[in-house]
Amino acid sequence: MKEHNEHVDADDETCVCGHEHDHEHEGHDHDETCECGHEHENEDINLGREMAFIIPALLLMVGGLIRTYLFHQSDHDIISYTIFLPAYLLAGWPILTTAVRNVVKGRVTDEYFLMMVATVAAIATAQLPESVGVMLFFRIGEFFQNLSLRNSRRSIRALMEVRPDYANLVTPDGSLNTVRPQEVKVSETILVKPGEKVPLDGEVIYGDSMLDTSPLTGESVPRSIHLGDEVMAGCVNGQGLLRVKVTREFGKSSVSKILELVENAAGKKARTEQFISRFARYYTPIVVGSSVLVAVIGSLATGDISAWIYRAAVLLVISCPCALVISIPLGYFGGIGGASRRGILIKGAQYLDILAKVKIVVFDKTGTLTKGVFKVVEVVPSNGYKRDELLHLAHQAEVHSNHPIAQSLISACACGTTPSNVCNYETIAGSGVKVHTDDSTIVACNDALLHENEIPHEVCEVGGTGVHLVVNDRYAGHIVISDEIREDAPEAVSRLRQVGVRKVIMLTGDCDEVASRVAAKLGLDDYRANMLPEDKVNAITEIEKDRAPGEKIAAVGDGINDAPLLARADVGVAMGGLGSDAALESADVVIMNDQPSKLAEAISVGRKTRSVVWQNIGIAMGVKGVFIVLGIIGIATLWEAVFADVGVALLAIANATRVLR
């Protein structure tokens, strides 16, 4: 868990859980640890305690108003003071203590200070009901704000619930011990019973089952699990009994990295959020200074000191920036939480802003638009070699490679044994591999390397992904491998068009013939083939020249071979992040299943969030501007001021929570 100062900036603004507080924030008694790593009081108890102060204050205030207006008694005699002052303290004590504490620390840039000064001024001018009303309705506004924040955090809490609580450790004597997942070591065996969460990443060594991956990926269809398959922590086992050999410690498991990502995400502020935070620091001193000027100049001009102090108090209440400093972080927090519920992990609020401006999308091909599951579809021997001999040569060349193409060649070889005479394995970047055996040098490569080394061969365009085999500088034939397009890929391109992406481009290291066929099937705007990783990075630079000002580029890859591409783009999106360390490390956005169509959904969330944030800014500034003018000229009272302030804040908060839906 990250330390406090990694989540909250130096001015104690918005924490990961969406709450604005510092270590000593009122209402937090450090009773339990929340998902952001901070200690908070239980929310239901906290909200209940708020009502325990609000209700008596409200009853006292109503009683005082009945006495004043129904029985026509004075609202500033000794009895009124004994009614309204307790109500004022019940409603405003946390606000007053927070304001005083912040002043002692040198911070006078928050709404608590404005509330304190305004209400004290109201009491000084014998406006007792108004001073209680300011505190009471501000407190009620904070109550509904906290209620909204609690509801907004539920989507993050749902993700936090994937954290396993225990593991069934199989001991050497065959018995079971229930332990914390953190206590289990790599290579130890755990038992996962039907209906239990998988506590750690591992490999199935016994049993078959169906695994519910929806807590991590949002995928509703259970995944079939058999002997030798990998399972990920946080998924839920179906009806089968599984024995799993642990492959990662809990701290390095997929679920831990996902949780850490989400916990840290809201701490990374968008530019809009940073601007509002800076704006509030300057805004409040200006408002206080303006109020003093209104009181002083008005009093000197008219001689009515009490009336102008009252107007200054109205100005202070109306000018509270709480609608901005609360609702805007809540909007981004809602965007991150809403996306996470859909299996899209966004690493910070700033990436929501970038997603909102994406107009060009660059896809990698293999493992992104295609399944990355290769199959041998044709074997064409040459120069006297036979089919089985060619497959055996390919097996020898690729035996030490984990590349999907290599694995398809190994699977196609019917020999069933691993060559033992292979040595000096050498990778030829972007072109192939070279190995040495007892009596031969074998090269498995693409067509470009054949031309580069002037090796005669009959066919260049093989109608798919072609692997050419060369033995001792003599051409032996080629093998054709095909990769299937993902079922979701055509929908992904279509939905990107619908959300306003004007250009979809594919970059691939595959040959031009394969790339053109995939691009034509998907209706892409452009493609570039035969590209090395560094070529893809350079391609982004060229594509940038074709974009309009303000447009952003998203790059989508599998998060492993495409890490440079993801890092170079304005926003990098990793596909299939479940279990992929590189995906969680290198990308700004991680799509937790293998559906590229989720990118359009992420862009929509970004645009919705940005729209809501700017709506809140417009609502808050517009309403406050009107009431500030009305307050200065004496039309707006403290009652109208507090309703304007609290009402705008609640309206902005309600608007911000729409992002979750």
Secondary structure, 3 states (H helix, E strand, C coil): CCCHHHCCCCCCCECCCCCECCCCCCCCCCCEECCCCCEECCHHHHHHHHHHHHHHHHHHHHHHHHHHHHCCCCCCCHHHHHHHHHHHHHHHHHHHHHHHHHHHCCCCCCHHHHHHHHHHHHHHCCCHHHHHHHHHHHHHHHHHHHHHHHHHHHHHHHHHCCCCCCEEEECCCCCEEEECHHHCCCCCEEEECCCCECCCCEEEEECCEEEECHHHHCCCCCEEECCCCEECCCCEECCCCEEEEECCCHHHCHHHHHHHHHHHHCCCCCHHHHHHHHHHHHHHHHHHHHHHHHHHHHHHHHCCHHHHHHHHHHHHHHCCCHHHHHHHHHHHHHHHHHHHHCCEEECCHHHHHHHHCEEEEEEEHHHHHEEEEEEEEEEEECCCCCHHHHHHHHHHHHCCCCCHHHHHHHHHCCCCCCCCCCEEEEEECCCEEEEECCCCEEEEECHHHHHHCCCCCCCCCCCCEEEEEEECCEEEEEEEEEEEECCCHHHHHHHHHHCCCCEEEEECCCCHHHHHHHHHHHCCCEEECCCCHHHHHHHHHHHHCCCCCCCEEEEEECCCCCHHHHHHCCEEEEECCCCCHHHHHHCCEEECCCCCCHHHHHHHHHHHHHHHHHHHHHHHHHHHHHHHHHHHCCCCCHHHHHHHHHHHHHHHHHHHHHHHC
